[in-house]
Amino acid sequence: MLATLIIFLREGVEASMIVAILLAYLNRIGRREHFCDVLIGVAAALLLATAGGVAAYETIRSYDGSRVQTIFETGTYLLAASVLTYMTFWMRNHARSIASELRARTEAALDGKARWGLGLLAFQAVGREGLETVVFTLAIVFTTSTAGALGGAALGLAGSLVIAFVIYRLGHRLNLARFFTVIGVLLMVFAAGLLADAVENMQQLGWLPVLNAPMWHTTSLLSEGSAFGDVMHSFFGYSDAPTPLQALVYVVYLGVVVVTYLGLRSRTGARGSGPGSRQAAPAAQRSKVS
C-alpha cells in the first residue's frame, strides 16, 4: 500500500500541475473556451493508461505461478526501476522550466488547429505520467496484494488531488522543489527494492547463478507474507532470505543514485544563489502558476 500511495501521490501531483499550468495560461490569455479540449485530452490519456494496465494485468495473471510470469515480472521490475530513476532526475532538471515549456507549446497549438493541438498536448503530458504509473503499479502488484496496492493507489490519488488544489490556490507559496526532492529520494528507495526483486527472480530462473545462497532467514521474526512484512518488501525491498547479490545491488544502486541526486541538487542550488538570483527567483516562482 505504501509504495502505490507514494507513486500515485507523486505522479498525480505532477500530472495535476501540468493540467493546472495549461488551464491557468489559457485563462490568463482569455481562451477559456479551450478548457474542454484540454480536459478531453486528459480523459483520453487516463482511459488509455487504465485500459492498458488492466489488459496487461489480466493477460499475465493467466500465467500465474509459471516461468512466463516470473520472466514478465522481472522485465517489469527492471523497466520500472529504470523509469523511476530517469523521471526523478528529469524532474529535477526541468522543474524550473516546465511552465515556460508548456506555455510555448500551448501558444504553438493555438497558432494552428487549437482544438486538436491542445487536446494532443494534454494527452501527451498526462499520458506519459499515466503510462509510468501503470508500469510502477504492475511492478507493485506482483510484490504485494492487489487489494493493498489498489488501496494505496486510491489514497495517493486523493492526496495528489488535494495537493493540486492547494497548488492552484496558493501557487508560488508552496515549495514544490522540496516536495519533489523528498518524493524523489523515496522513489529511489522503492527502485532499489525493485532491482533486488529482479535479482531474486533472475537467480530463481538460473540467469544469475552467483552469490545466490541466502545470507540469513528471518521468517520467524518478520515474514514477507505478513502484513507489515508485505509493506516492507513492496516499498523498501525487505527480504526474509536475501542473497549477497541482492544486498549488493540494493546498496550500490541506492548509494550511487541518492548521493548523485542530492549532490547535483545542492550544486544546482548553490549556482542559483549567486548574483542576480534574488531577482530571478520570484520570476521563476510566478511562472509556475502563470
ROGUTI-263793 format. One record per atom (N, C-alpha, C): residue in one letter; z, y, x. Coordinates in steps of 0.05 Angstrom, whole numbers, padded with zeros to 5 digits, always signed. Layout:
AZYX...
***
This chain:
M+00000-00024+00017M+00000+00000+00000M+00000+00025+00017L+00016+00025+00038L+00018+00049+00055L-00008+00056+00068A-00023+00036+00077A-00049+00041+00090A-00069+00054+00071T-00072+00043+00047T-00091+00055+00028T-00082+00083+00019L-00055+00086+00017L-00045+00112+00009L-00054+00134+00029I-00050+00128+00055I-00058+00147+00076I-00088+00151+00076I-00103+00129+00074I-00132+00131+00074I-00143+00148+00051F-00134+00143+00027F-00144+00158+00004F-00134+00186+00004L-00110+00191+00015L-00099+00218+00017L-00117+00234+00036R-00123+00223+00059R-00139+00237+00079R-00168+00241+00069E-00181+00220+00060E-00208+00222+00051E-00210+00240+00026G-00191+00237+00008G-00191+00253-00016G-00188+00283-00010V-00171+00290+00009V-00167+00318+00016V-00193+00329+00029E-00206+00313+00046E-00230+00323+00059E-00252+00326+00039A-00256+00306+00021A-00277+00309+00001A-00272+00332-00018S-00247+00335-00026S-00239+00357-00044S-00243+00384-00031M-00237+00385-00005M-00240+00410+00009M-00270+00418+00010I-00287+00398+00014I-00316+00404+00015I-00326+00414-00012V-00318+00401-00033V-00326+00409-00060V-00315+00437-00066A-00289+00442-00058A-00277+00468-00063A-00292+00491-00049I-00301+00485-00024I-00316+00505-00009I-00343+00511-00023L-00356+00490-00032L-00382+00494-00046L-00378+00511-00071L-00359+00503-00087L-00355+00518-00113L-00345+00546-00108A-00327+00550-00088A-00317+00577-00083A-00340+00595-00074Y-00358+00585-00057Y-00380+00601-00047Y-00400+00608-00070L-00406+00588-00087L-00423+00594-00110L-00411+00614-00128N-00385+00613-00132N-00371+00632-00149N-00372+00660-00137R-00369+00662-00110R-00369+00687-00096R-00396+00702-00098I-00417+00686-00097I-00444+00699-00099I-00455+00700-00127G-00438+00693-00147G-00446+00696-00175G-00465+00675-00184R-00464+00650-00174R-00482+00629-00182R-00466+00606-00194R-00448+00612-00212R-00432+00592-00225R-00448+00572-00242E-00472+00580-00249E-00489+00562-00265E-00496+00536-00250H-00492+00536-00223H-00498+00512-00207H-00473+00495-00203F-00450+00502-00215F-00427+00485-00213F-00433+00457-00222C-00448+00455-00245C-00454+00429-00256C-00470+00412-00237D-00488+00424-00222D-00505+00409-00203D-00488+00397-00181V-00469+00412-00172V-00451+00402-00151V-00434+00379-00162L-00423+00382-00186L-00407+00361-00197L-00423+00336-00204I-00448+00339-00211I-00465+00315-00215I-00469+00300-00189G-00473+00315-00167G-00476+00302-00141G-00451+00287-00133V-00428+00299-00139V-00402+00287-00133V-00399+00261-00149A-00404+00262-00175A-00401+00239-00192A-00420+00216-00184A-00444+00223-00176A-00463+00202-00167A-00454+00189-00142A-00443+00205-00123A-00433+00194-00098A-00409+00175-00103L-00391+00183-00120L-00368+00166-00126L-00376+00141-00140L-00395+00143-00158L-00405+00119-00173L-00418+00099-00154L-00434+00109-00136L-00448+00092-00117L-00428+00078-00098A-00409+00093-00088A-00389+00082-00069A-00372+00061-00083T-00364+00067-00108T-00347+00047-00123T-00363+00022-00129A-00388+00025-00138A-00404+00001-00144A-00409-00015-00119G-00415-00002-00097G-00420-00016-00072G-00395-00032-00063G-00372-00019-00065G-00347-00032-00057G-00341-00056-00074V-00344-00054-00100V-00338-00076-00119V-00358-00099-00113A-00383-00092-00109A-00403-00113-00104A-00397-00128-00078A-00390-00113-00057A-00383-00126-00032A-00359-00144-00034Y-00338-00134-00049Y-00314-00149-00052Y-00318-00175-00068E-00333-00173-00090E-00338-00196-00107E-00355-00217-00092T-00374-00207-00075T-00391-00226-00060T-00375-00242-00040I-00359-00228-00024I-00345-00242-00003I-00322-00258-00014R-00312-00251-00037R-00289-00266-00049R-00298-00294-00056S-00324-00298-00061S-00334-00325-00068S-00332-00344-00044Y-00329-00332-00020Y-00326-00349+00004Y-00297-00351+00014D-00279-00347-00005D-00250-00346+00002D-00242-00370+00018G-00229-00365+00041G-00219-00386+00058G-00239-00399+00077S-00264-00390+00076S-00285-00402+00092S-00289-00387+00118R-00305-00399+00136R-00311-00386+00162R-00328-00361+00157V-00345-00361+00136V-00361-00338+00129V-00343-00314+00123Q-00322-00318+00108Q-00304-00296+00101Q-00290-00286+00126T-00282-00304+00144T-00269-00295+00169T-00288-00278+00185I-00313-00286+00187I-00333-00270+00202I-00337-00243+00189F-00339-00243+00162F-00343-00217+00148F-00319-00199+00152E-00295-00210+00150E-00271-00195+00154E-00271-00183+00182T-00278-00199+00202T-00278-00189+00230T-00297-00165+00233G-00321-00168+00222G-00340-00146+00223G-00330-00121+00209T-00316-00125+00186T-00305-00102+00171T-00283-00089+00187Y-00266-00104+00200Y-00245-00093+00217Y-00256-00076+00239L-00276-00086+00253L-00288-00072+00276L-00302-00047+00266L-00317-00049+00244L-00331-00025+00234L-00311-00004+00225A-00290-00013+00210A-00271+00007+00200A-00256+00021+00223A-00248+00006+00244A-00235+00018+00267A-00253+00038+00281S-00278+00031+00284S-00297+00049+00297S-00301+00075+00281V-00305+00072+00255V-00310+00095+00238V-00285+00112+00237L-00261+00100+00235L-00236+00115+00234L-00234+00132+00260T-00239+00120+00282T-00237+00135+00308T-00257+00158+00309Y-00282+00152+00301Y-00303+00172+00302Y-00297+00195+00284M-00290+00189+00259M-00286+00211+00239M-00262+00228+00246T-00241+00216+00258T-00218+00232+00266T-00225+00252+00287F-00240+00244+00307F-00248+00262+00328F-00269+00282+00318W-00286+00273+00300W-00307+00291+00288W-00293+00314+00273M-00273+00307+00257M-00260+00327+00241M-00245+00347+00259R-00234+00338+00280R-00220+00356+00299R-00240+00376+00311N-00264+00367+00317N-00284+00385+00330N-00299+00403+00310H-00299+00395+00284H-00315+00411+00265H-00298+00425+00243A-00271+00422+00245A-00255+00433+00224A-00259+00463+00221R-00262+00477+00243R-00265+00507+00242R-00292+00516+00232S-00312+00499+00235S-00340+00508+00228S-00350+00495+00202I-00334+00478+00190I-00344+00463+00167I-00351+00482+00144A-00335+00503+00139A-00341+00522+00118A-00367+00537+00122S-00371+00547+00146S-00396+00562+00152S-00420+00544+00150E-00417+00519+00159E-00440+00500+00158E-00447+00494+00129L-00427+00491+00112L-00432+00485+00084L-00445+00509+00070R-00436+00534+00077R-00448+00558+00065R-00477+00560+00073A-00483+00554+00098A-00511+00556+00107A-00528+00536+00093R-00518+00512+00089R-00534+00491+00075R-00536+00498+00045T-00516+00511+00034T-00517+00520+00006T-00539+00541+00002E-00539+00560+00021E-00560+00581+00019E-00588+00570+00022A-00591+00550+00039A-00617+00537+00042A-00625+00523+00016A-00606+00510+00003A-00612+00496-00022A-00619+00516-00044L-00605+00539-00044L-00611+00559-00065L-00639+00572-00060D-00648+00572-00035D-00674+00584-00030D-00697+00565-00040G-00691+00539-00043G-00711+00521-00053G-00705+00513-00081K-00707+00486-00086K-00700+00476-00113K-00670+00473-00115A-00657+00494-00124A-00628+00495-00123A-00615+00471-00137R-00625+00464-00161R-00612+00443-00176R-00610+00417-00161W-00633+00408-00150W-00634+00383-00134W-00620+00387-00107G-00625+00410-00095G-00614+00414-00068G-00584+00414-00068L-00571+00428-00087L-00542+00429-00087L-00530+00402-00095G-00543+00388-00114G-00534+00361-00121G-00535+00342-00098L-00557+00344-00083L-00560+00326-00059L-00540+00333-00038L-00534+00359-00034L-00515+00368-00014L-00487+00356-00021A-00479+00359-00046A-00453+00348-00055A-00453+00318-00052F-00475+00305-00060F-00477+00276-00058F-00474+00266-00030Q-00487+00280-00011Q-00485+00272+00017Q-00457+00276+00028A-00445+00299+00022A-00419+00305+00033A-00397+00287+00023V-00397+00283-00004V-00376+00266-00016V-00383+00237-00012G-00409+00230-00012G-00417+00202-00009G-00409+00191+00018R-00410+00208+00039R-00401+00198+00065R-00372+00191+00065E-00355+00208+00052E-00327+00202+00050E-00322+00177+00034G-00338+00174+00012G-00335+00151-00006G-00341+00125+00008L-00363+00125+00023L-00371+00100+00037L-00351+00093+00059E-00341+00113+00073E-00320+00108+00093E-00295+00096+00079T-00288+00107+00057T-00265+00097+00042T-00269+00068+00033V-00293+00061+00025V-00299+00034+00016V-00295+00014+00039V-00306+00022+00063V-00303+00004+00086V-00273+00000+00093F-00258+00022+00093F-00230+00020+00100F-00215+00004+00080T-00221+00008+00054T-00207-00007+00033T-00213-00037+00034L-00238-00044+00040L-00244-00072+00043L-00228-00084+00066A-00227-00070+00088A-00211-00080+00111A-00182-00083+00103I-00171-00065+00087I-00143-00067+00080I-00138-00090+00060V-00157-00093+00041V-00154-00114+00021V-00152-00142+00034F-00167-00145+00056F-00167-00171+00070F-00140-00176+00085T-00125-00155+00090T-00100-00158+00105T-00075-00156+00087T-00078-00150+00062T-00055-00146+00044T-00063-00155+00016S-00045-00152-00003S-00051-00159-00030S-00068-00138-00043T-00086-00147-00062T-00104-00129-00075T-00088-00109-00092A-00068-00119-00106A-00052-00101-00123A-00038-00079-00107G-00027-00086-00084G-00014-00066-00066G-00034-00046-00056A-00058-00056-00048A-00079-00038-00037A-00088-00018-00059L-00092-00028-00083L-00101-00010-00105L-00079+00009-00113G-00054+00000-00112G-00032+00018-00119G-00030+00041-00099G-00032+00035-00073G-00032+00055-00053G-00055+00074-00056A-00079+00063-00063A-00102+00080-00066A-00098+00100-00089A-00087+00091-00111A-00082+00108-00134A-00063+00131-00126L-00041+00124-00112L-00022+00144-00104L-00034+00164-00084G-00050+00154-00065G-00063+00171-00046G-00083+00190-00059L-00098+00179-00078L-00118+00196-00092L-00104+00218-00108A-00082+00210-00122A-00068+00230-00137A-00056+00252-00119G-00045+00243-00096G-00034+00263-00077G-00056+00281-00066S-00080+00270-00061S-00101+00287-00050S-00110+00308-00070L-00110+00300-00096L-00118+00320-00116L-00098+00342-00118V-00072+00335-00116V-00051+00356-00116V-00055+00375-00092I-00060+00363-00068I-00064+00380-00044I-00089+00397-00047A-00110+00385-00059A-00135+00400-00062A-00130+00425-00080F-00114+00421-00101F-00108+00443-00119F-00092+00465-00104V-00073+00456-00088V-00057+00475-00073V-00075+00490-00053I-00094+00475-00040I-00112+00488-00021I-00128+00509-00035Y-00138+00503-00059Y-00154+00522-00075Y-00138+00547-00082R-00113+00543-00089R-00096+00565-00098R-00085+00582-00075L-00077+00568-00053L-00064+00582-00031L-00082+00589-00008G-00104+00573-00005G-00124+00579+00015G-00113+00579+00044H-00117+00601+00058H-00111+00602+00087H-00081+00600+00093R-00064+00601+00073R-00035+00599+00079R-00027+00571+00085L-00045+00551+00081L-00039+00524+00088L-00049+00517+00116N-00033+00503+00132N-00041+00495+00159N-00056+00468+00157L-00082+00469+00151L-00097+00445+00149L-00101+00431+00176A-00102+00447+00197A-00106+00435+00223A-00083+00416+00230R-00058+00425+00224R-00035+00407+00229R-00036+00383+00211F-00044+00387+00186F-00046+00364+00167F-00064+00343+00178F-00088+00351+00186F-00108+00331+00196F-00099+00320+00223T-00084+00334+00239T-00074+00323+00264T-00055+00300+00259V-00035+00305+00241V-00016+00284+00234V-00029+00260+00222I-00047+00265+00202I-00061+00243+00189I-00078+00228+00209G-00091+00243+00228G-00108+00230+00248G-00093+00211+00265V-00069+00218+00274V-00053+00200+00291V-00045+00175+00275L-00037+00179+00249L-00030+00156+00233L-00054+00137+00229L-00078+00148+00225L-00101+00131+00222L-00108+00117+00247M-00103+00128+00270M-00108+00114+00296M-00089+00090+00299V-00064+00093+00289V-00045+00071+00289V-00056+00049+00271F-00067+00056+00248F-00079+00037+00230F-00103+00024+00243A-00120+00039+00257A-00144+00028+00270A-00136+00008+00292A-00114+00014+00306A-00104-00005+00327A-00097-00031+00314G-00084-00030+00290G-00077-00055+00276G-00102-00070+00268L-00123-00056+00259L-00148-00069+00251L-00160-00083+00275L-00160-00070+00298L-00171-00083+00322L-00155-00108+00330A-00129-00107+00327A-00112-00130+00332A-00119-00153+00313D-00124-00146+00287D-00132-00166+00268D-00159-00178+00275A-00177-00161+00284A-00204-00171+00292A-00202-00190+00316V-00184-00184+00335V-00180-00202+00358V-00169-00229+00348E-00149-00227+00330E-00137-00252+00319E-00159-00270+00306N-00176-00257+00290N-00197-00273+00277N-00217-00285+00297M-00224-00269+00317M-00243-00279+00337M-00231-00301+00354Q-00205-00301+00358Q-00192-00323+00372Q-00191-00348+00354Q-00187-00344+00328Q-00188-00367+00310Q-00216-00379+00308L-00236-00362+00310L-00264-00371+00309L-00273-00384+00335G-00257-00381+00356G-00264-00392+00382G-00282-00374+00398W-00284-00348+00390W-00302-00330+00404W-00287-00317+00428L-00261-00316+00427L-00245-00305+00449L-00223-00325+00457P-00231-00346+00471P-00212-00367+00478P-00196-00360+00503V-00185-00336+00504V-00169-00327+00527V-00144-00313+00516L-00122-00316+00530L-00096-00304+00523L-00090-00308+00493N-00094-00332+00484N-00092-00338+00455N-00067-00354+00447A-00049-00358+00466A-00024-00372+00459A-00003-00351+00448P+00008-00355+00425P+00027-00336+00414P+00050-00331+00433M+00058-00306+00436M+00079-00299+00455M+00106-00305+00443W+00109-00303+00416W+00134-00310+00403W+00128-00314+00373H+00148-00323+00359H+00146-00328+00330H+00170-00314+00317T+00165-00295+00300T+00186-00280+00286T+00185-00284+00256T+00173-00306+00247T+00170-00311+00219T+00198-00312+00205S+00217-00323+00218S+00244-00325+00206S+00257-00298+00203L+00250-00279+00220L+00261-00252+00219L+00245-00234+00200L+00219-00234+00202L+00202-00218+00185L+00174-00231+00184S+00169-00244+00162S+00144-00257+00158S+00123-00238+00148E+00098-00242+00157E+00076-00226+00147E+00072-00229+00117G+00081-00252+00106G+00078-00257+00078G+00098-00243+00060S+00119-00232+00072S+00140-00217+00056S+00129-00189+00049A+00143-00177+00030A+00134-00151+00020A+00134-00130+00043F+00156-00129+00058F+00158-00109+00080F+00139-00117+00103G+00138-00143+00108G+00120-00153+00129G+00091-00147+00123D+00084-00148+00097D+00057-00142+00089D+00050-00113+00095V+00069-00095+00089V+00065-00067+00094V+00063-00062+00124M+00080-00074+00140M+00080-00071+00169M+00054-00081+00181H+00044-00104+00170H+00019-00115+00180H-00005-00099+00173S-00007-00090+00147S-00031-00076+00138S-00034-00049+00151F-00011-00036+00158F-00014-00009+00169F-00009-00009+00199F+00012-00021+00209F+00020-00020+00237F+00009-00043+00254G-00004-00063+00240G-00015-00085+00255G+00006-00106+00263Y+00029-00106+00250Y+00050-00125+00257Y+00040-00154+00254S+00048-00171+00273S+00041-00199+00271S+00066-00215+00278D+00071-00236+00262D+00095-00252+00268D+00090-00273+00290A+00065-00275+00300A+00059-00293+00322A+00036-00280+00338P+00041-00258+00351P+00020-00243+00366P+00012-00258+00392T-00013-00255+00399T-00023-00266+00424T-00023-00244+00445P-00023-00250+00471P-00024-00229+00491P-00049-00211+00488L-00072-00223+00481L-00096-00206+00478L-00093-00187+00455Q-00082-00195+00433Q-00077-00177+00410Q-00060-00154+00419A-00038-00159+00433A-00020-00138+00442A-00033-00120+00462L-00049-00131+00480L-00063-00115+00500L-00083-00096+00487V-00099-00106+00469V-00119-00089+00455V-00105-00067+00439Y-00083-00074+00425Y-00068-00055+00409Y-00057-00032+00426V-00044-00039+00447V-00030-00019+00464V-00051-00002+00479V-00072-00014+00491V-00092+00001+00506V-00107+00020+00488Y-00116+00010+00465Y-00131+00028+00446Y-00114+00051+00438L-00090+00045+00428L-00072+00066+00417L-00065+00086+00439G-00059+00077+00463G-00052+00095+00484G-00075+00113+00492V-00099+00102+00494V-00122+00118+00502V-00129+00139+00481V-00132+00130+00456V-00143+00149+00435V-00122+00170+00428V-00097+00163+00426V-00077+00183+00418V-00073+00204+00440V-00071+00195+00465V-00068+00214+00487V-00093+00232+00489T-00117+00220+00486T-00141+00236+00487T-00142+00256+00464Y-00136+00247+00440Y-00137+00264+00416Y-00118+00287+00418L-00093+00281+00425L-00073+00303+00426L-00078+00321+00451G-00087+00309+00473G-00092+00325+00497G-00115+00344+00493L-00137+00334+00481L-00160+00352+00476L-00154+00373+00456R-00137+00366+00436R-00130+00385+00416R-00113+00407+00428S-00095+00400+00447S-00078+00420+00460S-00095+00439+00476R-00115+00428+00490R-00133+00446+00506R-00149+00464+00489T-00158+00453+00465T-00173+00470+00446T-00156+00493+00436G-00130+00486+00430G-00112+00507+00420G-00107+00528+00441A-00105+00519+00467A-00100+00538+00489A-00123+00557+00492R-00147+00546+00490R-00171+00564+00492R-00172+00584+00469G-00162+00575+00445G-00163+00593+00423G-00141+00615+00424S-00123+00613+00443S-00101+00633+00444S-00107+00655+00464G-00131+00656+00474G-00138+00676+00494G-00144+00703+00481P-00155+00722+00497P-00161+00748+00487P-00180+00747+00463G-00174+00762+00443G-00192+00764+00420G-00186+00743+00399S-00169+00724+00405S-00163+00703+00386S-00148+00713+00361R-00132+00734+00364R-00118+00744+00341R-00136+00756+00320Q-00159+00766+00330Q-00178+00777+00311Q-00195+00754+00299A-00200+00734+00316A-00218+00712+00307A-00204+00694+00287A-00178+00690+00291A-00163+00670+00274A-00164+00677+00244P-00158+00702+00236P-00159+00708+00207P-00186+00704+00196A-00207+00711+00211A-00234+00707+00201A-00240+00677+00196A-00231+00660+00215A-00235+00631+00212A-00219+00621+00188Q-00195+00631+00184Q-00179+00622+00162Q-00191+00631+00136R-00202+00655+00135R-00214+00664+00110R-00238+00648+00103S-00253+00639+00124S-00278+00624+00119S-00273+00598+00106K-00248+00587+00108K-00243+00561+00097K-00243+00562+00066V-00237+00585+00055V-00235+00586+00026V-00255+00606+00014S-00271+00618+00031S-00290+00638+00021S-00316+00624+00012
***
